[in-house]
Amino acid sequence: MGMKRLAIAIVIGMLAGIFCAYGTTVANVPGLVMTMPLLAMIFYNRLIIGLTVGLAGGVILVKGKMLNAALRGVVLGAIVSIGISFNGGGELLILFGMVYGLVADLLATKFGD
């Protein structure tokens, strides 16, 4: 396991968590009631996406280093985000989880491997 890859992915997860929690406070998402525990859960979820992406460097889904990183990041982002989708606004939270997973895995693969 590459410590540099893990560190890059976790930092990206933290940044995504801050960005997503802030975006949630200013957006009007139907069915989503804004609370501090919800914002903490969103931040924590994005951090966990970074952790799982950082740890999944050896997982091969398809041939091609960057294509594999892209697909792996999208899949991991979606899987990890399913848990917070039950609080309302699920499709949007999963979609952004997929985007954050994609970005985290591409950057961690490019600069951390």
Secondary structure as GFF3:
##gff-version 3
##sequence-region A 1 113
A	DSSP	alpha_helix	3	26	.	.	.	ID=ss1
A	DSSP	alpha_helix	36	55	.	.	.	ID=ss2
A	DSSP	alpha_helix	65	81	.	.	.	ID=ss3
A	DSSP	three_ten_helix	82	87	.	.	.	ID=ss4
A	DSSP	alpha_helix	90	112	.	.	.	ID=ss5
###
